Amino acid sequence: MSTAPLTSSAPGTDPGAGEGSPRRRGRRAAAEARAGILLSLPFLLLFGVFIAWPVLQSMIMSFTDMRISDIRSPFAVEFVGLQNYITAFEDPVFRRAALNTAVFVLVGVPLTIIAGLAAALALNRGVMRLRAVFRMGFYTPVVTSIVAVAVVWRFLLRPDNGLVNTVLGGVGIDGPNWLGDERTALLSLIVMAVWRNFGTSMVIFLAGLQAVDRGLHEAAALDGATARQRFRHVTLPAIRPTMLFVLVTTSIGYLQFFEEPFVMTQGGPLNATISASMYTYNQFGFGNYGVAGAMAYLTFVVIGIVTLAQFRLMREK
């Protein structure tokens, strides 16, 4: 007794050319790839013209002696190797700007994370009533113009009749010239930056806290863990990826801090608040394009090293 085959193909047809055949799937994948490339061409063109090409040009420029006088005669530009990088390290003002940036990051980043996490914990636990109002109020400085923020903080920190010194005078303390004294100017900018930016970390931390499994807290509470122990051994490990994200993004932003000194103090007094990004901007303004390019790439290398160190420190164990 013979049995007929389950499938059969008509004479002269290719069995591999069916609807679900590998050949048909390959053609469909190739067509989708061509469509994807075609649709991404506008973005790739804009990216290449306005981002990739300027980045490449600035990298090349950092190894030349290009100045503003060489713009119309680019063939007169000479290759100087690492001389611009050596000049940046030898420049005392750039070293001071790098030190100010380091202080800004080392002090500002932890304060921003602590303030954002504290606000997120308070909102997540329902300690504050009208949580939506507080959430909006904490986040409002993030989207507020730096010019408006500068006007408010200049008024608050005025040495004669500012609100801060007025309050201090009410308790018998003679407040300093916050923005005019090199001992307090950078600290004032750090406080303003923390106030302005902690709303971003608060929103991110709040999302991370709401994703923590409540069953873990309930189990720890049944085992007799206190609130502090639950925070240390349950909450912090659960939000480790969120903490890493906030740490990296905040550090990158603070390593490039520019708006605060540019608007508030113009880098003074006596370069006490000038940052690496601001000094690089000034070098571009002076027409020292080669040196400015080298300073910009030094900042880029530092950002890369700091980010890599943070990923290794905060990675999952």
Residue pairs with C-beta under 8 A, 6 or more apart in sequence:
9 15
14 23
15 21
16 22
16 23
17 23
17 24
18 24
58 293
58 296
58 297
59 293
59 297
61 289
61 290
61 293
62 84
62 85
62 290
62 293
62 294
62 296
62 297
63 79
63 80
63 81
63 82
63 84
63 290
64 77
64 78
64 79
64 80
64 84
64 290
65 77
65 78
65 80
65 83
65 84
65 290
66 74
66 77
66 289
66 290
67 287
67 288
67 289
67 290
68 286
68 287
68 289
69 287
70 76
70 77
80 290
84 290
84 291
84 293
84 294
85 294
85 298
87 291
87 294
88 94
88 291
88 294
88 295
88 298
89 95
93 271
93 274
93 279
94 276
94 279
94 295
96 271
96 274
97 271
97 274
97 275
97 276
97 278
97 279
98 276
100 186
100 271
100 272
100 273
100 274
100 275
100 276
101 254
101 255
101 257
101 275
101 276
101 277
103 186
103 190
104 186
104 189
104 190
104 193
104 254
104 257
104 275
105 251
105 254
105 255
105 306
107 187
107 190
108 190
108 193
108 194
108 254
108 257
109 247
109 250
109 251
109 254
111 190
111 194
111 198
112 193
112 194
112 197
112 198
112 201
112 250
112 254
113 201
113 243
113 246
113 247
113 250
115 194
115 198
115 201
115 202
116 198
116 199
116 200
116 201
116 202
116 204
116 205
116 246
117 201
117 202
117 205
119 134
119 138
119 198
119 199
119 202
119 205
120 201
120 202
120 203
120 205
120 206
120 208
120 209
121 127
121 205
121 209
122 128
123 131
123 134
123 135
123 202
123 206
124 206
124 209
124 210
128 134
135 202
135 203
135 206
138 198
138 199
138 202
139 199
139 200
139 202
139 203
140 199
141 149
141 195
141 196
141 197
141 199
142 196
142 197
142 199
142 200
144 196
146 196
146 259
146 260
146 263
147 263
149 192
149 196
150 263
150 264
153 188
153 192
153 264
154 179
154 264
155 162
155 163
156 162
156 163
156 164
157 164
157 165
157 178
157 179
157 188
158 165
159 165
159 175
159 176
159 177
159 178
159 180
162 175
162 178
164 175
164 178
165 174
165 175
165 178
168 174
168 175
169 175
176 183
176 184
177 184
178 184
178 185
178 188
179 185
179 188
179 264
179 265
180 269
181 269
182 269
182 270
182 272
183 272
185 265
185 268
185 269
185 272
185 273
186 272
186 273
188 264
189 260
189 261
189 264
189 265
189 273
192 260
192 264
193 254
193 257
193 260
197 250
197 253
200 249
200 250
201 246
201 250
204 242
204 245
204 246
205 239
205 242
205 246
207 242
208 238
208 239
208 241
208 242
208 243
209 235
209 239
211 238
212 234
212 235
212 238
212 239
213 238
216 234
216 238
217 230
217 234
217 235
220 229
220 230
220 233
220 234
221 230
225 233
225 234
236 243
240 314
240 316
241 316
243 314
244 310
244 311
244 314
244 315
247 310
247 314
248 307
248 310
248 311
251 303
251 306
251 307
251 310
252 303
252 306
252 307
255 276
255 299
255 302
255 303
255 306
256 277
256 299
256 303
257 275
257 277
258 275
258 277
258 278
258 281
260 273
261 267
261 273
261 274
261 275
261 278
262 278
262 281
264 273
265 272
265 273
267 273
267 274
267 275
267 278
267 279
267 282
268 274
276 295
276 298
276 299
277 299
279 295
280 292
280 295
280 296
280 299
281 292
283 289
283 291
283 292
283 295
284 292
